[in-house]
Amino acid sequence: MTKWIAILLGMFTVPPGAQWLNYPEVGTPRTKDGKPNLNAPAPRTNGKSDLSGVWQAERTPRAEWAHVLGDDRAKIEIDLYDVTKEAMNVFWALKPEEEPLRPEALALMKQRRGQAYPPPPCLPHSVPMDIFLFTFKMIQARREIVIIPEVGDPPRQIYTDSRGLPKDDPQPSWMGYSVGRWEGDTLAVETAGFNDEGRLDAAGHPRSESTHVWERYHRRDFGHMDLEVTIEDPKYYTRPIVLKTQLNLIPDSDVIEFVCTENEKDRAHTEKH
């Protein structure tokens, strides 16, 4: 396994799993033995599919980690269950020479090589990485949907009140500006207005202020949701990046506080590489 993979994995300090003392949530359908029925019909609010809940992206099978990283992955002090392949590398299945990178992206990645990630003082992971790390909570209201990432990023506000994205040169931000619209039972989200400080993944693939991210959320049933993410950044990439995953509900639970630098032990060791 190459040294840079070990360094990247070491950057993720893993909090406990999302929890609130296993408090039984009102409104959760249950089987006869009292367990949450994750195959029950998806809930609806005001005629729309309700996406509320604590969600986790489908975890990458350990066999796939072993195939790509090698069996010495056990030497890394991290629970791979909390990191997905999409968070590690948006081009996970491609060889380096197959990645659709423009020369500008290659030059910037070379410049950043060896830098710790996330950089001090624990700046946001941002979109879409915060979806593929740990868990996140969606709260659906009448005119907006709020996403609270457990990884410690600022919450995202997705406005569903028919407004468009800001047109008057909005100030670039870490999380961007998000608007959503319903296409049947699928929530289509567009996000733009990012700064150029974030990265798409732990491998260091950059983003520019021209980056646009589209997300499509479709809750199939109570416990499962399909997600498709499309990333376009013509400054750094020759084609769109498309990621598809399943989101699984974590029932009777909640996101917990995560402070990036609190009790962090890895950086002092990884920065020596």
N, C-alpha and C positions, 0 to 999 in steps of 0.2 A: 504494500500500500504506500502510495506516495506521501511525503511529509506534509504537503499542503492540505490533504484531506484530514489528517490527524489534527492539524492546527484549526481548521474550520470547525470540525466537530467539537473541539475543546472550547469553542466560543460560546456554546449554548449551555447555560447554567439551568438545570432542570428543576422547576418547582414541583411540589406535590400535585397530584391530579386534581382537577376541578372538584370541589366538594363544598357542601353546606350541611354536614352532619347527616347526609342521606335523608334529607327532609322530604317526605312524600308531597309532591306538588299537586295542588288541587287541579282537577281537570285532566289529569293524565289517565288515559284508558288503561285498565288493568285486566290481567287474566284472573282466573278463579283463585290462584294462589297468591294474588296480590302484587305480582310483578308487573312492571310496565309492559303494555302490549305495543311493541314497536311496529307491528304490522297492521295496526288499526288505521282507519282512514285519516288522512291529514286534516288538521283542524282548519276552520275557516272563520274569518272575522270581517264583517261588513262586505260579505260577498266575495272576498279574496282569500286565497290560501294564506294561512298565518304561518310565517317563518320563525316565529319566536321560539327560543330555546337555547340551550348550550350545545354547541356542535363541535365535532372534531373531524378533520379530513381523514380519509381512509389511510391507515398506517401502511407503510411500505413493508412487505413481508421480509422477515429476517433472511430467508434464503436469497432474496434479491440483494440485500446488503452484502451478504457473504460473497455472492457471485461477482459483485462490482468492487467491493473494498478488500476482499480477501478474508480468510479466516482469522487473521490477527486483529480483527476489529475489536476483539475482547480486551485488547490492550488500551483501548480508549475509554476513559472514565466518563461514560455518558450512557444514558438509556436511549437506545435508538428508537424506542417506541414513541418518543416525543418529537422526533424529527422525520419528516417525509423526504422522499427523493426530490420532490418539486422545490422544497425549501433549500435543499443542498445545491441543486443545479437545474435550471429550467430546460436545459438541453441534456438531461440525464441519459437518454438513450443514444445520443449521438457521439461520434468521435470528435475530438477537438477540431480537426480539419473540416468536419461537416457542419459546424455551427455557422449560422448565417450572419457572421459578424462583418461589419464594415471596418476599414482600417482605423477609424477613429476609436472604435470600441476596443480593438486589439491594443492600441497604443495606451489607452487609459487603464486597461487591465494590467498591462505590463508595468505601468507606473505605480499602481496600487499593490502589486505583488508583495507579499510578506507583511502587509498591514493587518492589524488585528481587526476582526469583525465579530460583533458590531463594534464600531470604533468607540473609544472613550469620548465623552462620558456616557456610554450606553444610549446612543441616539436611536430613534425608531427604526425598526425593520421595514415598516411600511407595507404597501400593497404591491404584490399579492402575498408576500412572505408571511404576513401575520395570520393569513388563513391556514397556512400549512404547518404552523408551529403550535404545539400545545392545543388549547381549545379556544373558542370564542363564543360570545353570547350575542344573539340577535334579539332586539326588542322592537316589536312592530306596533307603531301607532298609526293614527288615521292619515297623517300627512308626511310622515317620515319613518325610516327604519334606522335604528342605532345599532352599530356593531361595536362591542367591547372586546378587544383582543386580550387574552390572558397573558400574552407575551409582554405586556406592559406598554404597548403603543397607545397614543391618544385614541379616544373613541372616534369612530367614523359616523357621520350623519349622511344618510342617503335620503334626499328629499323626493317624495312621491306626490307632490302637489302640483304637478304639471309645469313647474319652472324648468328652464333650460340651464345649461352651464353658464357661469359668468362670462360675459363677452368683453368687458372693459378691462382687459389685461390684468386679471386678478394676481395678487401677490402669490408667487409660488410657495407651496407648503409641503410638509412631509407627507401628509395623508391625501393631499389633493382635494378636489371638490367633486361630490358625487350626486347624481340625479338618477332616479329610477322610474320605470313605467311598467305597467302590467301588460303582458301579452298572454291573455288567457290566465292560466295558473302559473306562469313563469314570470319572475321578476327580472327584467333586463336593466342592468346598471351600467352607466358610463361615468368614468372618473378621469379627470384631467387637472391641469394646474399644479403638477408636481414640481418640486425643486429638483436640481440635478445632483443632490448629495446622496440620495438613496441608491440602493442596489436591488436588483431583482431576486438575488439569491445569495447563499453563502459562498458560492464560487466567485462572486464579485462582478457578475455581469452588470454593466452600468445602465442607468436610465438618464434621459435628458428632460428638459422642460417641455419637449414636444411629445412626451409619452402619453398615450391614451390607453386605458384599461377598460375592457368590457367584461362584465360578469353576467351569467345567466343562472339563476337559482330556480330549481323546480323541485318542490317537496312531493315525493311520490306517495308517501304514507306518513304515519306519525313519526317514525324513527329514521327515515332515510331521505336524503335530498341529493339530487344531481347538480353538479356545478361545472360550468365551462367558463374558463378564463381566457380571454384573447388580449394580448399585449402588442401594441403597435408603437414603434419608435423608429421612424425613418432615418434619424441621425446616426443610430448605432447598428441597426439591423436591416437586412435586405428583404425580410418578409415578416409577417406577423408570427407571434409565438402563441400556440394554443395549448392549454393545459386542461385536462378533464379529470375529475375525481368524484368520488361519492363522499358526502358528508353524513356522519352518523350522530344521532342524538345521544347526549349523555343525560339520561333522565334523573329526576330528583336530585339535581346538582346545581352548581353555580360556579362562576369563575372566581378565583381567589386573587388576593393581592400579590403582585410580583414586582420586586425591586431589583433591577439588574445588577447593581454592585453589592447588594447586601450578602455578606458571607460568601463572596465570590472567591474561588481558590485557583481557577485555571489560568488567568491571564499572566500571573507572575512566572508560570512555567512555559506557556506557549510563546511568549515574546522573546524567549531566548533562542528560538529556532531561526 
